[in-house]
Amino acid sequence: MLSPAGMTGRLDTLEASGLIRRVHSTTDRRRVDIEITDKGLISTLSDTDQTTLNTLLKHLLTQAESH
């Protein structure tokens, strides 16, 4: 329920804070992946929790892209 411009604004803020980084795809010029940086608070989670979070986020993204 967020416009593309709204998402871009939020990502800009997170990137400026050093919490995420944008990684441009080498195979699709239109694609930009978002990675959480070490500063991005993910380090407070255990390795198991990080893996679980990553799996859940991928699942949500897959669902969102299919609609």
Secondary structure, 3 states (H helix, E strand, C coil): CCCHHHHHHHHHHHHHCCCEEEEECCCCCCCEEEEECCCCCHHHCCHHHHHHHHHHHHHHHHHHHCC
